[in-house]
């Protein structure tokens, strides 16, 4: 019984991985951006639940940590790469454009990001560089924005964004975490502000919201890091 309970977090992690695998298959076989979007949202939910379950059940383990990174590599590293590949090389394209292969920079830098996260002791309370789930959520919602503004999904826009986000994954800029140690407003002002902004954007933009929310997250983190550096210098 104890072993079955201990496996619950790992089972949730495997659900994360399977959601990512399914998203990759649908993107490569059908170019189904909407389903990929939904599956990445599901993967993110499972990614949250596995850690939550491990803490609640007191069954955290080194294997669980490594398994989590392997699942994240698929759901939040390979999936956004597949999205970019399909945006730049639609189903039915006779010859794959060279720019489409640039999408796999995200997978490469996501692997590096996850490896750094596992050994970086500074990332318990905040992140250094863009978290892979945030990167994935941005790219899976990019096609949703493209339905309203097609120019956002064209190579001259998508490829520079891909390179920019690849760099953000491994940069050393501190980015705030949404993990609450307490719910007091004074210590969580930025988190509450961000969550309120995210809610407004979801109600307004719906499926296209995650891309704008992630841009807001990066902007707020950059402002926070600049202010912190200024205060330290002074």
BELUR-V85152 format. One record per backbone hydrogen bond with DSSP energy under -0.5 kcal/mol. NH is the residue of the N-H (numbers start at 0). CO is the residue of the C=O. If there is no record, write none. Layout:
nh,co
NH,CO
NH,CO
//
This chain:
nh,co
4,0
5,1
6,2
7,3
7,4
10,6
11,7
12,8
13,9
14,10
15,11
16,12
17,13
18,14
19,15
20,16
21,17
22,18
23,19
24,20
25,21
26,22
27,23
28,24
29,25
30,25
30,26
31,25
32,30
35,31
36,32
37,33
38,34
39,35
40,36
41,37
42,38
43,39
44,40
45,41
46,42
47,43
48,44
49,45
50,46
51,47
52,48
53,49
54,50
55,51
56,52
57,53
58,53
64,60
65,61
66,62
67,63
68,64
69,65
70,66
71,67
72,68
73,69
74,70
75,71
76,71
76,72
77,72
78,73
80,76
81,77
82,78
83,79
84,80
85,81
86,82
87,83
88,84
92,89
96,94
99,96
100,96
100,97
101,98
102,99
103,100
104,101
105,102
107,103
108,104
109,105
110,106
111,107
112,108
113,109
114,110
115,111
116,112
117,113
118,114
118,115
119,115
120,118
122,119
123,120
125,121
126,174
128,126
128,172
129,167
134,130
135,131
136,132
137,133
138,134
139,135
140,136
141,137
142,138
144,140
145,141
146,142
147,144
148,144
151,148
152,149
153,150
156,153
157,153
158,154
160,156
161,157
162,158
163,159
164,160
165,161
166,162
167,163
168,164
169,165
169,166
170,166
174,126
176,124
179,177
180,178
187,183
187,184
191,187
192,188
193,189
194,190
195,191
196,192
197,193
198,194
199,195
200,196
201,197
202,198
203,199
204,200
205,200
205,201
207,204
208,205
210,207
211,207
211,208
212,208
213,209
214,210
215,211
216,212
217,213
218,214
219,215
220,216
221,217
222,218
223,219
224,220
225,221
226,222
227,223
228,224
229,225
230,226
231,227
232,228
233,229
//
